[in-house]
Amino acid sequence: MELWARDGWIDLREANCGRWIDRLKAIHEEMLAIPAADTSSRFMRNRRFWDGARRIQPGKIVSWIVSVEEDGGRLKR
């Protein structure tokens, strides 16, 4: 089971739930740190991207994890 969890299985056991809570808090804080009036393309994951945090969007959360936690983001050049 540990191997499956490490290889991408979504581990919702009690010991790992804190990690998911921390991730969602980080996403929310990142979103709130962007000025509401900013409409530039400087920020990819703004309030509009997250739909104002009204709903959980698994694909967008996975993309955030890959970009932020796995350092898989691309730089705009």
JOBEL-V694807 format. One record per run of one state. SS is the DSSP state (h for helix, s for strand, l for the rest). FROM is the first residue (numbers start at 1). TO is the last residue. If there is no record, write none. Layout:
ss from to
SS FROM TO
SS FROM TO
This chain:
ss from to
l 1 1
h 2 6
l 7 13
h 14 33
l 34 50
h 51 53
l 54 57
h 58 69
l 70 77
